[in-house]
Amino acid sequence: MLKLLGGLPQRLQRAALAPILEQNERLVQRQEEALRVNDRALEQFASALRDCAEQLSKHTEAVKSMAEASQELRDTVREINKFLRLGRDVTGTMEGSPRHAVPAE
């Protein structure tokens, strides 16, 4: 088609190509608008992702703190159980019955 238009005066070339150029311009404008919409959507997605990461970080810290507290509680219970066993051994009872005879004074 360009070879055919090559022999026509420039004014006629523009007139012949005007519908194509107009359609091309509309397509370019739609593509630019689509790019702007995509850019806004990506920015919103990135913002939401940052918020999620922040929340996940907070939850991770909370879970770590709970794990540490659980370990401390476990250690405390072990110590208490140790003292209870020691107290039981000292008193000489096991499940309510004498374990060792205590000499009478």
Helices and strands as residue ranges (DSSP letters): H 2-6, H 10-91, E 93-94, E 97-98
